[in-house]
Amino acid sequence: MSQSDRFFQPQNSKDAMRQIEKLFNQYKDAPLTSELIAYHRSLVSRLQTDILAAAKQEHVPERIAANRSMIDIMNRWLTIRLSGQPYNGKMKSFKFVAENSNPKFKRRVLKTKGTSNHRSARH
């Protein structure tokens, strides 16, 4: 396994932004440590330099706006978490989505006689 195989090689700026979004959603609820803050700041700086330059080079204005949106979300996350409050949300499609914004549906599954493959549900 060579050195280049170990690291993620994005094809374009959107690919890189998706990867950072995925990483951010993985650690957003983790306890704050100095290593996590340093890692977070390195991701933000990567967004501000390399990926923003690549987005400008690709001439896609929506991607440049999404990049700036991601930077704002990630900076806001750091200030909220440093103040000791939980971060109630995640990043989806390069935008902030609150955890309580999607409706929750309660379902009661009825156990009927017969095979368990076809259970009826009362919504």
PABA-35261 format. One record per residue: x negated, y negated, z negated of N, C-alpha, C in turn. Coordinates in steps of 0.001 Angstrom, whole numbers, always signed. Example, Ala and Ser with C-alpha at 12.3 -4.5 7.8 and 13.67 -1.06 7.14 Angstrom:
REM PABA-35261
+---------+---------+---------+---------+---------+---------+---------+---------+---------+
!     n_x !     n_y !     n_z !    ca_x !    ca_y !    ca_z !     c_x !     c_y !     c_z !
+---------+---------+---------+---------+---------+---------+---------+---------+---------+
!  -13190 !   +5690 !   -7800 !  -12300 !   +4500 !   -7800 !  -13200 !   +3300 !   -7800 !
!  -12850 !   +2250 !   -7080 !  -13670 !   +1060 !   -7140 !  -12900 !     -30 !   -7870 !
+---------+---------+---------+---------+---------+---------+---------+---------+---------+
***
This chain:
REM PABA-35261
+---------+---------+---------+---------+---------+---------+---------+---------+---------+
!     n_x !     n_y !     n_z !    ca_x !    ca_y !    ca_z !     c_x !     c_y !     c_z !
+---------+---------+---------+---------+---------+---------+---------+---------+---------+
!    -848 !   +1190 !      +0 !      +0 !      +0 !      +0 !    -885 !   -1243 !      +0 !
!    -741 !   -2048 !   +1001 !   -1585 !   -3235 !   +1107 !   -1005 !   -4378 !    +276 !
!   -1790 !   -5415 !    +154 !   -1387 !   -6578 !    -652 !    -151 !   -7253 !     -76 !
!     -25 !   -7309 !   +1243 !   +1105 !   -8007 !   +1853 !   +2403 !   -7223 !   +1689 !
!   +2327 !   -5893 !   +1494 !   +3537 !   -5093 !   +1309 !   +4159 !   -5289 !     -61 !
!   +3384 !   -5737 !   -1020 !   +3894 !   -5881 !   -2382 !   +4835 !   -7065 !   -2529 !
!   +4672 !   -8077 !   -1724 !   +5421 !   -9306 !   -1897 !   +6500 !   -9441 !    -843 !
!   +7567 !  -10140 !   -1222 !   +8690 !  -10385 !    -329 !   +8274 !  -11397 !    +725 !
!   +8480 !  -11055 !   +1977 !   +8136 !  -11946 !   +3079 !   +9433 !  -12431 !   +3740 !
!   +9904 !  -13637 !   +3414 !  +11145 !  -14120 !   +4032 !  +10953 !  -14430 !   +5510 !
!  +12012 !  -14196 !   +6263 !  +11964 !  -14458 !   +7704 !  +12185 !  -15939 !   +8008 !
!  +13030 !  -16603 !   +7197 !  +13308 !  -18031 !   +7386 !  +13660 !  -18640 !   +6035 !
!  +14025 !  -19920 !   +6030 !  +14298 !  -20599 !   +4767 !  +15548 !  -20051 !   +4090 !
!  +16548 !  -19637 !   +4875 !  +17769 !  -19088 !   +4285 !  +17471 !  -17785 !   +3547 !
!  +16633 !  -16965 !   +4115 !  +16230 !  -15702 !   +3502 !  +15527 !  -15966 !   +2165 !
!  +14641 !  -16942 !   +2148 !  +13919 !  -17293 !    +926 !  +14872 !  -17853 !    -122 !
!  +15830 !  -18683 !    +305 !  +16792 !  -19262 !    -632 !  +17692 !  -18180 !   -1222 !
!  +18088 !  -17195 !    -413 !  +18888 !  -16081 !    -930 !  +18128 !  -15303 !   -1994 !
!  +16849 !  -15090 !   -1756 !  +16035 !  -14348 !   -2714 !  +15919 !  -15122 !   -4023 !
!  +15703 !  -16427 !   -3958 !  +15601 !  -17238 !   -5172 !  +16937 !  -17256 !   -5901 !
!  +18040 !  -17329 !   -5154 !  +19374 !  -17286 !   -5770 !  +19579 !  -15969 !   -6518 !
!  +19161 !  -14875 !   -5913 !  +19302 !  -13563 !   -6547 !  +18459 !  -13491 !   -7824 !
!  +17235 !  -13981 !   -7759 !  +16366 !  -13981 !   -8933 !  +16932 !  -14862 !  -10036 !
!  +17451 !  -16040 !   -9672 !  +18025 !  -16959 !  -10656 !  +19203 !  -16308 !  -11375 !
!  +20084 !  -15650 !  -10634 !  +21245 !  -15010 !  -11250 !  +20840 !  -13857 !  -12156 !
!  +19670 !  -13278 !  -11924 !  +19209 !  -12201 !  -12795 !  +18729 !  -12728 !  -14138 !
!  +18043 !  -13862 !  -14155 !  +17470 !  -14332 !  -15423 !  +18240 !  -15468 !  -16081 !
!  +19348 !  -15913 !  -15543 !  +20021 !  -17105 !  -16060 !  +20511 !  -16955 !  -17498 !
!  +20819 !  -15733 !  -17940 !  +21299 !  -15526 !  -19309 !  +20228 !  -14988 !  -20246 !
!  +19024 !  -14816 !  -19762 !  +17942 !  -14271 !  -20584 !  +17521 !  -15293 !  -21638 !
!  +16998 !  -14821 !  -22780 !  +16514 !  -15767 !  -23799 !  +15330 !  -16578 !  -23261 !
!  +15302 !  -17843 !  -23635 !  +14260 !  -18738 !  -23125 !  +12913 !  -18418 !  -23762 !
!  +11926 !  -18234 !  -22936 !  +10543 !  -18089 !  -23384 !   +9708 !  -19039 !  -22544 !
!   +8497 !  -19262 !  -22973 !   +7640 !  -20163 !  -22197 !   +7317 !  -19561 !  -20830 !
!   +7227 !  -18216 !  -20767 !   +6971 !  -17568 !  -19478 !   +8141 !  -17759 !  -18527 !
!   +9375 !  -17635 !  -19056 !  +10557 !  -17810 !  -18209 !  +10657 !  -19246 !  -17702 !
!  +10366 !  -20202 !  -18562 !  +10428 !  -21611 !  -18146 !   +9376 !  -21884 !  -17070 !
!   +8175 !  -21326 !  -17245 !   +7123 !  -21518 !  -16237 !   +7525 !  -20864 !  -14916 !
!   +8116 !  -19677 !  -14987 !   +8567 !  -18976 !  -13783 !   +9664 !  -19773 !  -13083 !
!  +10598 !  -20302 !  -13884 !  +11698 !  -21100 !  -13336 !  +11163 !  -22347 !  -12641 !
!  +10225 !  -23009 !  -13290 !   +9651 !  -24226 !  -12689 !   +8884 !  -23908 !  -11408 !
!   +8239 !  -22737 !  -11359 !   +7521 !  -22382 !  -10129 !   +8515 !  -22121 !   -8996 !
!   +9679 !  -21509 !   -9314 !  +10698 !  -21306 !   -8283 !  +11251 !  -22638 !   -7784 !
!  +11481 !  -23568 !   -8717 !  +12001 !  -24881 !   -8324 !  +10976 !  -25610 !   -7458 !
!   +9704 !  -25537 !   -7843 !   +8685 !  -26220 !   -7036 !   +8556 !  -25574 !   -5661 !
!   +8741 !  -24258 !   -5598 !   +8711 !  -23569 !   -4293 !   +9869 !  -24065 !   -3429 !
!  +11049 !  -24263 !   -4053 !  +12193 !  -24792 !   -3305 !  +11908 !  -26205 !   -2798 !
!  +11278 !  -27029 !   -3655 !  +11054 !  -28426 !   -3312 !   +9978 !  -28603 !   -2244 !
!   +9038 !  -27676 !   -2152 !   +7927 !  -27862 !   -1216 !   +8078 !  -26973 !     +11 !
!   +7715 !  -25700 !    -141 !   +7633 !  -24788 !   +1008 !   +8967 !  -24612 !   +1713 !
!   +9990 !  -24280 !    +939 !  +11273 !  -23914 !   +1553 !  +11970 !  -25136 !   +2140 !
!  +11867 !  -26282 !   +1480 !  +12453 !  -27509 !   +2024 !  +11753 !  -27893 !   +3333 !
!  +10435 !  -27748 !   +3363 !   +9697 !  -28046 !   +4596 !  +10101 !  -27094 !   +5717 !
!  +10299 !  -25816 !   +5372 !  +10715 !  -24837 !   +6390 !  +12125 !  -25148 !   +6885 !
!  +13015 !  -25577 !   +5980 !  +14389 !  -25917 !   +6380 !  +14390 !  -27136 !   +7301 !
!  +13534 !  -28114 !   +6997 !  +13450 !  -29293 !   +7864 !  +12884 !  -28922 !   +9228 !
!  +11954 !  -27977 !   +9235 !  +11352 !  -27542 !  +10494 !  +12357 !  -26778 !  +11358 !
!  +13297 !  -26074 !  +10705 !  +14309 !  -25311 !  +11442 !  +15451 !  -26201 !  +11953 !
!  +15497 !  -27448 !  +11518 !  +16504 !  -28425 !  +11958 !  +17932 !  -27955 !  +11691 !
!  +18180 !  -27479 !  +10455 !  +19530 !  -27070 !  +10054 !  +19925 !  -27960 !   +8868 !
!  +20767 !  -29001 !   +9113 !  +21096 !  -29937 !   +8026 !  +21844 !  -29287 !   +6863 !
!  +22672 !  -28261 !   +7134 !  +23403 !  -27599 !   +6051 !  +22432 !  -26896 !   +5099 !
!  +21368 !  -26346 !   +5660 !  +20396 !  -25639 !   +4837 !  +19610 !  -26611 !   +3963 !
!  +19328 !  -27793 !   +4483 !  +18622 !  -28810 !   +3684 !  +19514 !  -29251 !   +2528 !
!  +20810 !  -29436 !   +2798 !  +21750 !  -29812 !   +1738 !  +21877 !  -28693 !    +711 !
!  +21911 !  -27439 !   +1164 !  +21999 !  -26303 !    +247 !  +20751 !  -26210 !    -613 !
!  +19602 !  -26520 !     -36 !  +18359 !  -26505 !    -787 !  +18402 !  -27540 !   -1904 !
!  +18853 !  -28733 !   -1581 !  +18940 !  -29786 !   -2614 !  +19960 !  -29412 !   -3683 !
!  +21059 !  -28776 !   -3277 !  +22064 !  -28313 !   -4232 !  +21467 !  -27280 !   -5188 !
!  +20670 !  -26354 !   -4645 !  +20026 !  -25340 !   -5484 !  +19064 !  -25979 !   -6480 !
!  +18315 !  -26968 !   -6038 !  +17371 !  -27650 !   -6928 !  +18120 !  -28322 !   -8064 !
!  +19248 !  -29001 !   -7742 !  +20052 !  -29646 !   -8775 !  +20603 !  -28634 !   -9773 !
!  +21123 !  -27517 !   -9274 !  +21688 !  -26483 !  -10147 !  +20618 !  -25930 !  -11075 !
!  +19447 !  -25653 !  -10521 !  +18388 !  -25056 !  -11331 !  +17827 !  -26046 !  -12354 !
!  +17760 !  -27327 !  -12006 !  +17334 !  -28332 !  -12984 !  +18376 !  -28492 !  -14088 !
!  +19654 !  -28462 !  -13716 !  +20726 !  -28562 !  -14703 !  +20708 !  -27355 !  -15641 !
!  +20423 !  -26160 !  -15108 !  +20338 !  -24953 !  -15923 !  +19295 !  -25128 !  -17010 !
!  +18136 !  -25675 !  -16627 !  +17051 !  -25828 !  -17597 !  +17436 !  -26804 !  -18707 !
!  +18058 !  -27922 !  -18366 !  +18445 !  -28884 !  -19407 !  +19525 !  -28307 !  -20317 !
!  +20480 !  -27559 !  -19750 !  +21539 !  -26958 !  -20570 !  +20951 !  -25918 !  -21512 !
!  +20083 !  -25066 !  -20997 !  +19517 !  -24010 !  -21825 !  +18551 !  -24562 !  -22874 !
!  +17808 !  -25629 !  -22539 !  +16898 !  -26218 !  -23519 !  +17657 !  -26911 !  -24645 !
!  +18896 !  -27351 !  -24368 !  +19700 !  -27969 !  -25427 !  +20358 !  -26919 !  -26314 !
!  +20149 !  -25636 !  -26007 !  +20662 !  -24572 !  -26865 !  +22053 !  -24094 !  -26511 !
!  +22586 !  -24504 !  -25392 !  +23938 !  -24103 !  -25005 !  +23870 !  -22983 !  -23975 !
!  +24909 !  -22142 !  -23925 !  +24929 !  -21089 !  -22900 !  +25255 !  -21673 !  -21532 !
!  +24789 !  -20999 !  -20495 !  +25039 !  -21431 !  -19119 !  +26178 !  -20583 !  -18585 !
!  +27360 !  -21164 !  -18476 !  +28553 !  -20427 !  -18071 !  +28779 !  -20560 !  -16574 !
!  +28091 !  -19757 !  -15841 !  +28262 !  -19788 !  -14402 !  +27128 !  -19051 !  -13727 !
!  +27196 !  -19051 !  -12402 !  +26131 !  -18441 !  -11619 !  +26044 !  -19169 !  -10291 !
!  +25069 !  -18797 !   -9487 !  +24915 !  -19401 !   -8188 !  +25433 !  -18412 !   -7143 !
!  +26290 !  -18914 !   -6271 !  +26825 !  -18079 !   -5196 !  +26883 !  -18930 !   -3943 !
!  +26316 !  -18447 !   -2877 !  +26225 !  -19180 !   -1603 !  +25588 !  -20543 !   -1806 !
!  +24559 !  -20584 !   -2645 !  +23754 !  -21776 !   -2941 !  +24550 !  -22858 !   -3659 !
!  +25677 !  -22499 !   -4287 !  +26483 !  -23453 !   -5050 !  +26771 !  -22883 !   -6428 !
!  +27061 !  -23778 !   -7398 !  +27406 !  -23350 !   -8749 !  +28837 !  -22841 !   -8772 !
!  +29050 !  -21695 !   -9409 !  +30388 !  -21130 !   -9571 !  +30583 !  -20877 !  -11057 !
!  +31589 !  -21521 !  -11656 !  +31869 !  -21317 !  -13076 !  +32411 !  -19910 !  -13300 !
!  +32113 !  -19346 !  -14475 !  +32535 !  -17974 !  -14749 !  +34043 !  -17845 !  -14873 !
!  +34715 !  -18899 !  -15317 !  +36170 !  -18805 !  -15502 !  +36945 !  -19352 !  -14307 !
!  +36276 !  -19559 !  -13178 !  +36976 !  -20128 !  -12027 !  +37744 !  -19082 !  -11236 !
!  +37299 !  -17828 !  -11293 !  +37989 !  -16780 !  -10557 !  +39076 !  -16172 !  -11422 !
!  +40252 !  -15877 !  -10849 !  +41319 !  -15282 !  -11656 !  +40977 !  -13847 !  -12050 !
!  +41392 !  -13480 !  -13248 !  +41195 !  -12113 !  -13721 !  +42541 !  -11418 !  -13659 !
!  +42555 !  -10206 !  -13185 !  +43778 !   -9429 !  -13093 !  +43686 !   -8260 !  -14056 !
!  +44710 !   -8138 !  -14888 !  +44757 !   -6989 !  -15784 !  +45535 !   -5894 !  -15075 !
!  +45037 !   -4700 !  -15198 !  +45705 !   -3568 !  -14570 !  +45913 !   -2497 !  -15598 !
!  +47069 !   -1884 !  -15574 !  +47314 !    -714 !  -16397 !  +47440 !    +474 !  -15463 !
!  +46554 !   +1400 !  -15604 !  +46588 !   +2593 !  -14766 !  +47448 !   +3631 !  -15465 !
!  +48428 !   +4159 !  -14749 !  +49325 !   +5170 !  -15303 !  +48799 !   +6555 !  -14971 !
!  +48715 !   +7364 !  -15996 !  +48304 !   +8747 !  -15760 !  +49547 !   +9541 !  -15393 !
!  +49620 !   +9962 !  -14185 !  +50768 !  +10754 !  -13740 !  +50359 !  +12205 !  -13623 !
!  +51351 !  +13045 !  -13618 !  +51058 !  +14469 !  -13432 !  +50625 !  +14676 !  -11989 !
!  +49635 !  +15456 !  -11799 !  +49132 !  +15683 !  -10461 !  +47660 !  +15368 !  -10401 !
!  +47170 !  +15139 !   -9212 !  +45742 !  +14870 !   -9064 !  +45412 !  +13468 !   -9538 !
!  +44220 !  +13323 !  -10039 !  +43816 !  +12007 !  -10567 !  +43375 !  +11065 !   -9469 !
!  +43334 !  +11544 !   -8232 !  +42908 !  +10674 !   -7139 !  +43948 !   +9602 !   -6842 !
!  +45210 !   +9901 !   -7087 !  +46269 !   +8953 !   -6745 !  +46989 !   +8532 !   -8008 !
!  +46415 !   +7620 !   -8721 !  +47061 !   +7088 !   -9925 !  +47796 !   +5821 !   -9561 !
!  +48976 !   +5652 !  -10115 !  +49709 !   +4427 !   -9827 !  +49255 !   +3357 !  -10804 !
!  +49477 !   +2122 !  -10433 !  +49045 !   +1005 !  -11284 !  +50165 !      -4 !  -11379 !
!  +50375 !    -491 !  -12589 !  +51301 !   -1610 !  -12781 !  +50458 !   -2838 !  -12948 !
!  +50714 !   -3830 !  -12151 !  +49901 !   -5050 !  -12189 !  +50512 !   -6048 !  -13132 !
+---------+---------+---------+---------+---------+---------+---------+---------+---------+
***
